Amino acid sequence: MEGEINNFMKAWFQAIISLCYCYVIGKDVPKGFPRLLAIVPIMCLFLVLPLSLNTIHLCGTFAFFFSWLANFKLALFAFENGPLSDPSLSLKNFVVVASFPMKINNQMIPTDSKNSPPKAKSLLNYTIKVVSFIALASSLQDFWSRRWNLVVVVNTLRQNIYEPTKEFALPIIGRKWASLPTTFLTFLVSGLIHELLIYYLGRISPTGEITWFFLLHGFCLPIEVYLKKKLAVKFPLPRVVSGPLTLGFIMVTALWLFFPHLLRSNGEQNAFEEYTEVGMFLKNTTRALMLWFNAKKFY
């Protein structure tokens, strides 16, 4: 455990130094591809650093903060977009905003607890959380755009993937169809990121099941939107019907494609083993401190 904590501190130190470099780059290198080329090595480093950590809690937290959120923010920053492009940010605030799920108004405010980084939980707890959010959703569109992990959907995937893709697609295929490839690509990227995060946690080869889960939803969501526009006026579905249908679809597809690979990573078992190791580490540390204090008192 002590070695893991040292590795965690080293990873954070490298990440902070890298973000300081990005801050300086933002002052001296023009936005666009020149700045992106200067930042790409840092983004690659943030993909590699979690591999130096072996515990679920430390690796999962670090990977979520840097491999996902920080990399997406840096990609936006390269083109003078996103939260890091605020010219009033000091170096300290730049590092903090890049490292954590933060929102900037007049001051930096942490996101609420439902958007906190993923922690190792039992399948039962995770399922309860999913069901509680789905139960509030009246459709797939409502669930993915308003209910689930808004800090990721709104502040990263939407800005990095959805909006640029839609802007590119609009003059080619028109407003009517532009949302189709943008939605599908956004879900594809989300699936690939989840595959990466679960690989960090379990170090088992990706099977593609989780990506297929997101692709399936990315395919069904535009169909749902189309049907709602065509049929909602004549055949409106009450929430008491649409809610259970949404819940059923998400849970069936999750049990089919999402949870099996998650279970194969042995996350729950590893998490309990880590709790035991942390307890032993704290017990040994406390014992060593007591012996040291007693020795100092004796002399």
N, C-alpha and C positions, 0 to 999 in steps of 0.2 A: 504493500500500500504506500509506503514511504517513497519508493521509486516511482510509482505512478503519480504521486503528488508532485514530485520533482519534474517529471515529464510534462505534467499539466502546466506548471509554472513556466517551464522553458517554452512551451507552445504559445502561451499567452505573451511572453516577452517577445518572441519572434513576430507575433501578430501585431503587437503594439508598435514595434520598430517599423514594420512594413507599412502600417497605416500612417505613421509619421512621414515616411517616404512618399506615400501617395498624396499627402497634404502638400508637401513641397512641390511635387510634380504638378499639382493643380495650379500652383502659382506661376510656374515657369514654362510649362508645355501647353501649347494651344489645344483647345478641345477638339474632339473628333478622333480620327484614327491615330494620329501621332500620340495623343495621350493614352488611348486604348492600348497601343503597343507597349507603352512604358509601364502600364498597369498590369498587363496580362501575366507577367512572371509572378506578381503578387497573388493574383487569382489562382494560378496553378499551385503556388505554395499553400494557399488556404485549402486546396483540395487534398494535399498530401499530409498536412500537419495532423489531422485526426488519426492517421495510421500509426502515429507514435503513442497513442493512448489505447488502453485495452479494456478499461472499465466502461460499462454502459452509461453511467451517469455523467462522468467527465467527458468521455468521447462524444456522447450524444449532444450534450450541451454545447461543446466547442464546435462540433460540426454544424449544428443548427445556426449558431451565431455567425460563423465565418464562412464555411463552405457554401452555405445557402444565402443568408441575409446579407452579409458583408460583400460577398461576390456580386450579388445582384445590385447592391447600392453602388459598388465601384464601377460596374458596367454603365450604370446611368450617369455617374459622375464623369466618366470619360467623355460624355457628350453634353456635359453641363446641364444634366437633369437630375431629379431626385433630391433627397434630403441633404446630401453631401455637397451640393452645388451652391448652397447658401453662402454668399461671400462674407457674411458676418460671423461665420463659425470660426472660433479660435481653434488652435491645435488640439487642446484638451477636448472641446466639444465635438470636434471632427472625429476623434478617436472613439469617444463615447457613443455618438450616433451611429458610427460605422459598426461598432462592436455589439450593440444591443438593439432590440426592437423598441425604438424610441420615436416619439412624435415631437415636432417642434412647433409650438405656437409662440407665445411670448417667452416661454421657458420650456425646457425639456421635460416631458411627462412620460413615464413608463406606460406601456400598454397594459390593459387590464389582464387579469390572471388567465382568462380563457385563451389568450394568445401567447402564453409563456412557452418556452422551449419544451419539446417533448421530453418527458421523464419516463423511466421504466416503470410501468404499471402492470398489474395483472390484466389478463384478458377480460375478466369480469368488470374491472373498473373502467377499462378502455371502452368496453361495449356500453356500459351505463352512460358514459360521457357522450358517445356517439348517438345513442338513442335519445338522450335528453335534448340534444340539438336538433335531431331530425324531427322529434315530436312537435317542435315549434315551426317546422317548415311546411309550406303548403304545396311546394313543387321542387323539382331539381334546381330550377333557376333560383328560387328563393333560398334553398339550402346553400348552394355553392357561392352565390353572390352576396348573401346577407348574414348567413348563420355561422359558416365554418371558417375559423382561423383567418379573420379579416386582415390582420397585419401582414400575412403572407399573400393573400389573394389581391388585396387592394394596393398595397405598397410595394410589392415586388413583381408578382406575375403579371398583374395588369399593366404596370408601367414598363416593365422590361419586355414582355412578350405580346400581350394583347393589343395595346395601343400602337406600337410600331408596326406590327403585322397588319392591323386594320388600315393604318395610314398608307401602307404599301399596296394593299389589295383594293382599296376604294377606286382609284383611277383605272384599274384593270378589269375588275368584275362588277363594279358598281356597289352602291350602298345596300341593295337588297340582298346580295349574296356575300358581302365582305365578312360578315360575322361568322360564316361557316368555317373557313380555314383558320381564322383567328382563334375561335373557340377550340377547335380541334388541336391546333398547335400548342395553345396554352395548357390544355390537359395533358398533352404528350410530354411537355417539359416538366410539368408537375409530377407525372409518373416517373420520369427518369430521375428526378431529384429524390423522390421517396425511395426508389431503388438504391440510390447511392447512400442515403442516410441509414437504411436498414443494413446495407453491406458494412458500413462503419461499425454498427452495433453488434452484428453477429459474425462478420467476416465469412459469410457463406456466399457462394456465387449467385448472382441474380438469375432468376428464372424468367423474368418478364411478366409474371402474373400481376404484379402491382401496376406496372405500366399499362397492361391490358385493362385493368380495373378503371384507370383514369381515362383511357381511350374510349372505353365503352360509354362512360358518362359524357365524354366530350362528343360522342356521336349521337347519344340520345337527347342531350340537352337542346340542340337546335330543332330536333323533331318535336320535342315538347313545346317549344316556343311557337313553332309553326302551327301546331294543332290548337294551341290556346288562342292564337289570333283568328283561326278559321272557325273554331267551334265554340269559343267562350260566350259569344253573344247568344247563340241559339241553345247551346247545351252547356251552361255553366256548371262546373263541379263545385259543390259546397266543400268547405274546408274539412268537414267531418269525413268526406270521401277522399279528397286529394291528399290529406295528411297521411292516413294509413297507407295509401298507394305509394307515396313517396318513401315512407318508412320501410315498407316491404321491399321495394326495389333496391334501395341502398343497402339494406341488411343482407338480402339474398346475394347481391353481387359482391358485397364485402366478404361474406362467409365463403363464397366461391373463389374469389381471386385475391383478396387483400390479406385476410387473416392467416391462411395456410402458410405462406412464406414467412410471415411475422412470427408464427409459432415455431417454425423450423429454426429460427435464429436463437431459440432457447433464451429469449430475453428475460422472461420471468424468473427462470431458475438462476441465471447469472446475476440478476438483480438481488435476489435473496442471499446469494453467496457474497456479494459485495457488502450487503448490510452486515453480515457476520464479520467480514474482514475489517470493516470500519469500526465495529464494536471492539474487536480485539486490539486494533491500533490505538483507539482511545483509552482502553484499559491499560495497555502497556505504557502509553505515554503518561497517564496519570500516576501509575506506579513508579515510573522513573522520576517524575517530578517530586513525588512524596519522599523517595529515597534521597534525592538531592537536597530537599529542604531539611530533612532530618539530619543529613550529614553536616550541612551548614550550621544548624542549630547546635549540634554536638561540639563542633570546633569553635 
